[in-house]
């Protein structure tokens, strides 16, 4: 839905999925940390597509914490998340952070065999340098 720009459906679906990741008392369930990570990545992708760039930084900082990165089950999600974070840093003109995140995204894509995405990250790394 995010790729097709069906933002109303995405917003509704994300609300339902966030409820799934919580305990009955409303706190996040640690056993569902991988789902929480994926939801944060989806939310960042959604905010970027909608143009709500100011809301991305707190979510991105939460996802790159050491405990959240250890929950990554799919390296493609980590690559896309790092690439979105690097684009956010480019908008903030924090070139060193953008460069570092593009490199991490490149590494993730390269490990996954996604050469087209890896080359895209290399091009953007050159711009940041």
Buried (B, 14 or more C-beta within 10 A) or exposed (E): BBEEEEEEEBEEBBEEBBEEBEEEEEEEBEEBBBBBBBBBBBBBBBBBBBEEEEBBBEBBEBBBEEEBEEBBEBBBBBBBBBBBBBBBBBEBEBEEBBBBBBBBBBBBBBEBEBEEBBEBBBEBBEEBE
